[in-house]
Structure formats: C-alpha cells, structure tokens
Amino acid sequence: MHLTVLIRVFAIGILCLLILMDLGLGIETSYFGVVLCAAISVLFFYKYRYTSLGAILLFVSTSIYFIPYLALHVVREPIHIAWFALFNLTGLAMVIDSGPIFHSWDDAKPKNPFATLGFMIVVLAIGVAVVVLRSEDPFSGPLYLASWGLALIPLEQLQRSGRNFRFASLGIFLLSLGVYVALGWEGGGRIVVVSLALAPLLLAAYYGAFRINGLFLAGAGIMLVFVGRVLRFGWGNGLAGVAEDSGATHILLSSQIWSNNAHTYPVTTFLEQYVLYFLNWVPRNLWEDKPVSVNYSFVDVYIGRVGLSEDFSTAVGFFGEEIYYSPRWWFLLTSIVVITTLALRRAIKKISGTFIVPIIIFDVWLVTLFWGGMASFGARIWFSLIPAIAYILILRRLDGSRYILVSLTKNTVCD
C-alpha cells in the first residue's frame, strides 16, 4: 500500500478515536486535540490546495473551526472536539469524490470580449443598484446574489480571452463588490461577503491570472476571523472575544445540544430541514407552510426571544442540527446530508460543461454549510447557482459545439 494511503488511514483512525473518546467516553478535549485536528486538515487537503474545493476546506478549517476552538478553550467553555474531527472526515470524502475536471476552453472564448465585458458590467451594476436603492426590500439581497452568480459566467469567459481582459474583468468585478460592501452591506453576514469575494478570485486563479494556494487561504482565514470581529464589534478581549462572536456559536451550541439533550424532535422533522437544503430560496409568501430554519427555531426553544428581534437566528452548526433533531440517529442523518452534498456537486459538475463557475459557486458556499447548516446553505446558494447554470444552458443552446465537456491530454486543469 502506498505510504500516503497508509498515513491517511492512520489519520482517519486518530480522528475516529478522538470522536469515540469525546462523544462516547466523555473525555474532555484539550489544546492538543485542536492542534492535532488542524494538522490533519493540512494532511488531508494539502494535495488539493490549488483547487477551489481544497482551498475552501483549508479556509474553513482555520476560520470556522481552529480559531473558534482556541477561543472557546481560552474562556474554558465545555466543548467537543468531535465537530472538528467530523469536519475533517467530511472534507476528505469531498476531495476524494471530486475527481478531475478536463476542460477545453481555448475554443470557448467569447466571440466579442468587449460585449461580454459590457454585459458583465450591466449585470453587476443592476445588482448593486437594487441593494443600494432598495435596501429595505427583502428581495434586494437575493437579487444581488442572482446578479453576482450570473456575472461570474461572463467573467469566466473573459478569463479565457488573454491577460489584459483577465485582470480588467476581475478588477471591475471586485470593484462592484467593494461598492456593495461600502453602500449596501450593514455588517451582518460576514461569511457571505467572504464567499462573494472568494469566487471571482478562485476563478481567476483557475485560469492562471495568478495562483491561490489553499495554505494562503488558511492563513487568511485566521486573519479574517479577527478582522471581521474588529469591524463589527471592536477588538474586545482579543482571542477570548472571538468566543463571544457568532463565528463560534456553531461549535458552542452543537456541544450544548449534545450535552443537554433537553429537547428532541421526531426524526421525520429532520426532513423539513432537508427540504430547506434545496428549497429555502422559495419566498414564504409563496409557500405558506414552509418549514422554519433550525437556526431560528432554536432561539425560541433554547434561548428565548426576550430582548431579541423577531428575525434573529443563530447557528447550531452543520453537525449540531442533526443532533438537535435526533440525538440517537444523528450520525446517519449527517451521512445523508454528506452523501447528498457529494451527489449534488457531481451533478453540477456534469451540467456545467466547460464552465467551472457553478462548481466554484458551490464550493464557496460550503463555508455557510459548515457554519450554518442546511437551511442557511439553501437560502444562499440557489439564488446564485440557478442563474449561472441557466445562462450556461442558454449559451450551450446558442452554440453547443463550443461548450461541451471534453477530455484532452493537454490544456487541462484539474479540480
């Protein structure tokens, strides 16, 4: 057996042992367990550090798990290391299943780069204008996500058109995002802004404008945890202050749900959250019986809404929501969600043809999935993914010969 495979199997064994000790035997975690899980993240995802999926998983490892875990240890909160270990196992399944993508994109450049650039600018301008001019409209956010996802398609086309178009189009795209943050962003949803910025950067890196090493994103994840807190709340107690931030609630609440087991639902209630994975984008006024997100209902059941706004929600985490609905069958339910995610990514890859944008959109919103769970993921990804895929299908219909997935031995980039 190959040495790398042996090392990976050994690491999997360590993770399973940590989960057993933590959840089965109740042995308290330590800094060593956190550092060990962080090291295993690098071991698992380093090989894929130049792909969008590998880079995102390394980013999640530090920003969603490593730093929040350290912060919670500083304030001596009772937490479980199992969530970090389970993330590593889930991420490993994702990268192993991702497989190579072979794209022939030299023959799929836009026929008129200037028209393509103009189309991208118009789409982005509409999205930003809607948010800035109609910020109180509940549909402004979804419309911006739709314009963002749609504009990524011409951005990808322009990345194929030569060095000048690569940097000019990327610069304009990031400028529009900067205008959105400056004029339309109210400080909440910091993870959303990160995902919005990462997608065009990973896209440009895919086509060689520059390279993005996943280890760089891992380091950036550490920095952004603190920058995000300072921008919203000020420095406040250093690392210990991160434990009070929303960036650590998914770990803290998952651990509290596991330890307290004070309120459970029938396993069938999980299916409502599973539906939201796919359909949370549907407006409630069109779907009166639409299930409530676990992140919202948890506030009413566990925390209480006294002193909080009517629309306030929190994050119970990717693993916490399954425990919340079924402490007995949570591992099976989590496996269902993981398998669904793998199958969905594979289906998106097949539909996308020569375009990599839909896969990158999917990967950057994985940050939301691991932090906020199925409903949060479903509330964000489809607004941007559906317009992107729809535009790809239109392009394929107009000139299908130029947008068909092919396997070549040269001019290929592996995902």
Protein Blocks (a to p, Z undefined) as FASTA:
>chain_A
ZZklmmmmmmmmmmmmmmmmmmmnopacdfklmmmmmmmmmmmmmmmmmpmklmmmmmmm
mmmmmmmmmmmmmnopacdfklmmmmmmmmmmmmmmnopadddfklmccfblmlmmmmmm
mmmmmmmmmmmmmmmpmklmmmmmmmmmmmmmmmmmmmmnojklmmmmmmmmmmmmmmmm
mmmpgoiaklmmmmmmmmmmmmmmmnopaccdfklmmmmmmmmmmmmmmmmnonnlpjml
mmmpmklmmmmmmmmmmmnomaccdfklmmmmmmmmmmmmpcfklmmklccdfklmmmmm
mnopghiafkbccdebjklmmmmmomklmmmmmmmmmmmmmmmmmmmmmmnmmafklmmm
mmmmmmmmmmnommlmmmmmmmmmmmmmmmmmmmmmmmmmlmcccddfehiacZZ
